[in-house]
Amino acid sequence: MKSSKCSAMTLRAYRITPTGRRVEISRRTVSLQPGAIEISSIWPPCACPRCRPAAEQLPESA
């Protein structure tokens, strides 16, 4: 592994054959220089129908 001051992430896609053999079909490495964006562990709440509270899912009745 090479040493560098930037973060890198490699994404790989595989196809599995009927015999269980793994065949790589693509690979992409993304690098990010320090200070390019602020990375935080704080995420907004999920807005999907499964995660929203029940009160927000139902239409308001007049």
Buried (B, 14 or more C-beta within 10 A) or exposed (E): EEEEEEEEEEEEEEEEEEEEEEEEEEEEEEEEEEEEEEEEEEEEEEEEEEEEEEEEEEEEEE
